[in-house]
């Protein structure tokens, strides 16, 4: 399932931001994070309505206040069923003349059935320190790779990443990222943001819920 949810009200979005502001932060050089559990309890009915059922939960998730566009990665787990990722954009800081309508998250057709991982083919060893996700530069276990293919338009839009990172990847959806407009996609789908620094965006705040289900 890849879809936009109905827009979130300003009051509900501000309530979630207040929850984030009250949470203890996990601080790293490239981002701040915070626990998702209080926000999950507030959002459960809203998400259930959008999923069309209540047979789901979120044992993991995070607020993210990020200074840098995201790499290609998955939100998968080997400890539970992988259902949907729910992304809830909350706020951003940007220049007055920013191209906000061009701020997107790419969802790829390719999937992954191991632990949460960043896909870094062609990139040098990371110097960013420990992350939640593991890393791979070898794509043989990525499902549905397109042989000898790089989508050059996507690589250009995501020029914060090495072009070779996109080898074999084709786009399933291009989701607009804007505060108050949540969306969802499968946890096992590879995805990344475009280079929103080029658009005049300095910083973004959002919430991700990584869900599981018995369906």
N, C-alpha and C positions, 0 to 999 in steps of 0.2 A: 504494500500500500504506500503510495506517494501522493500526498494531498496537502492542501492548505486547510487549516482549521478556520472556523468562523473568527473574525477579528476579536481580539480581547478588548474589553472596555478599558478606558483610561484609569478608572478607579481600581480595577483588578490588577492592571499592570503596575500601578503605583503601590498597591498592597504587596506585590511580590518584590518590588525593589526595596520596600521598607524591611521586608524579611531578610533580604540579602544584606542590607546595611547593618542589621542587628546581629548578623552571624559572625563568628570568629573566622578570620580569613586565613587561607593557606597561600602564602606569598612566594612567588618565584619571579625571576628577572623578567619573564615575558608575559606573566599573567598573575591575577589573583583568582582564587577559587573559594567556594564555601559549600557547606553541606546542603543537600537538596531536600531533606526530609520534611521540614516545616512547609516548604512551598508545595511539595507533593501532596500533602494532606489538604491544602487549600484548593489545589487544581484537579483533584481526582475526579470529581463529578464532571467538570468541564471536559477533561480528556476522555472520560467514559462516553460522554454524549457524542464526541467526535469519532471515536472508535466504533461506536454503535453497539457496545457491550461493556460489561463490567469485569470480565474474566481476564484481568491483567493486573500487574503491580509493577512497582519500580523499586528494586533493591539497591540500585546504584544510579548515580546522576551527579550533576555538579552545576553550580553557578560558575560562570566564567567571565571575568573582566580582563579582556585581552588587549594587548598593545600591538600584536602582530597577526597577520593573516595565517590561517591554519594550513597545515600540510595535508596531503592525502592520507586518510586513516579510516579505520573502522572502530565501532563502539562495541565490539563483540566480547563475549565471555565464554570460557569453557566450563563454568560452574553452574550455568543455568541456561534455559532456553532463550534464544535471541529473537525478540519480537520486533518492536518498533523503537526507533529513536524519536523523541519529541523535542524539537528545538523551539524555544520561546524567546524571540528577540525582545529585549527590554529597553535598551537605551544605547545612545552612541554620542561621541564627541566628534565634531567635524568642522571643516572650514565653511564659510558662508556660501561659497560657490561650488560646494561638493556635488558630484554626480551621484546622488543617493539612489536614484532609480536603477543604477547599474550594479549595485551591491548585491551579489548573489552567492549561493552555495551550489556547487555542482554535485549531483548525485550520479554515479556511474552505474552502468549495467553490470560491472564486475563485482563479484562477491568474495567473501573470505569466511572460513568456518573454523578459525583458530582464535587465539586470544586477541584482544585489541592491539592493533599494530599500525605503525606508520610505514608508508611505502615510498622508499627513497632510492630507487634505481638510478644510478648515475651520480648520486650525491656523495660527497666525502663523508668520512666518519663524523658523527655528531659531536659537537663540543658544548652542547646546551645543558649537560648534566642530566640527572635521572628524571624520567617521565613515567607517567602511568602506563603508556603504551610501549610495547616492544618496537623494534625496527626490523625491516627486511629490505634488502636490495636485490633479492632474488625472487622472481615472480612466478615460479613454476606451480605454486599451490594456489594462486589466484584463479578463481573460476571464471570462465568465459572470456579470457583474453582474446583480443583480435590480433592475429599475427601481423607483424611488420607494419604496425599502424600507430601514428601519433596524430591526434586531433590538434592541428597547429593553431586553430583559433582559440581553443581552450588553453593551450600552453602559453599563448600570448597574453590571454586575460589573467593567467595565473603566473605571471613572470617573477613572482617571489620564489618560485620553485624551478628546479632544474628541468629542462625540457624532457629529458629521459625518464623522469618520474612518471610521465604519462604514457609510456610505451604500452600498447595493447588496450588502452582504456577508451571506451565510447560512452557518450553522455546519455543517461536515461532521463534526467530532468535538470532544469536550471531554476532553482527556487530563489525568488526575491527575498532578501533578508532586510526586514524593516521592523522597528519596534511596534509591538502590538499585533503582529501577524504571525502566529505560530504555524508550524508545518511538521509533517512526519514523514519518515521513510524507514525502510528496513534496517535494523542494526547491522546486518552483515554486508550492506552496500558500501563500497568505497566512496568517499566523498571528500571535498575540500572547498575552501573559500577561494574566491578570486582575490586579486591583489587590491584590496580596498584602500591601501595607502595612496595608490595612484588616483583614486577618486576623491581624495581630500578628507577621508575618514581617519581619525587619529586613534580611536579607541572604541571598543564595543562591549556591551554588557548583555549577557543572555543566560538562559537556564536550559540545560539539557537533561532530559529524563531518559534513562535506558531501561526499557520495559521488557517484561517476560510474561508469558501466558501459557495456559494449559490447552488452548484451542488446538 
